[in-house]
Amino acid sequence: MRQEPLLPLIEEAIDRYRRGSEEPVRHPIDDQAFIVAFDEALATLTVTHNGRVVYRSRHAKSVDHQHPVP
């Protein structure tokens, strides 16, 4: 079975998170959600899928869902 590229799905999950959307991005094959979390103390944005870290960005900017940055 060929692995589908995850990068577009990861980027979409991060974009939805930054916009404050609560609708998860799901993988088209296994229907598992991409979970995005931001750690204020470490300034790290992490995306997990099926319990594995698939993306981590250090020194990320805080995300304010009340006043999103355009």
N, C-alpha and C positions, 0 to 999 in steps of 0.2 A: 504494500500500500504506500503510495506516494504521500509525503508530508506536505500539507498546505503551508504556504508561507504565513508566519504569524505576525510579521511586522505591521501590515495594514490593520489587522485586528487590534494589535497592541496600541497603535496610534489612535484608532477610533475610540478605544476604551479610555485612553488618557484624555482625549478631546471631550468626551462626554462627561468625564469626572470634572474637568476644569469648568465646564458649562453648568455644572450642578445637576446634570441629568441623573435620575435614579434608574434609568433603563440600562440593564447590563448588556455588554457585547458578548454574544455567544459564538462559540466555534461552530461552523456549519456541519461538521461531521459528528462530533461527540456531544454537542449541545451544552457543553460546560461553559460557565461564565468566566470572563476575565475579571479579576478582582483588583481594584486600584486602591492603594492606601498611601497616605502621606504621613511621614514621621517628622513632626515639627522639630524635635530635639536634634535629630540627625540631618535634617533638611534633605530627606531621601524620599523619592517617589518610587514605589514598588508595584509591579503588576505580577499577579500570580494566576496560574491556570492549572487545574487538576492538582493543586497543592504544591506546585513547583514554581519557583521564581523564574519568570521568563523575561523580565526587564527590570533594571534598577538604575535610577538616575540620582547621582549624588549632587549636592548643592543645588537642588531644585528650589524654585521659589514657592512660597506659601500660596495656597489656593484659597481665595476668599469667595465663597459661593454667593455671598450677599452683594459683593461689588466686583464681578469678574473683570479681568483685564482684557481689553479687546485684542 
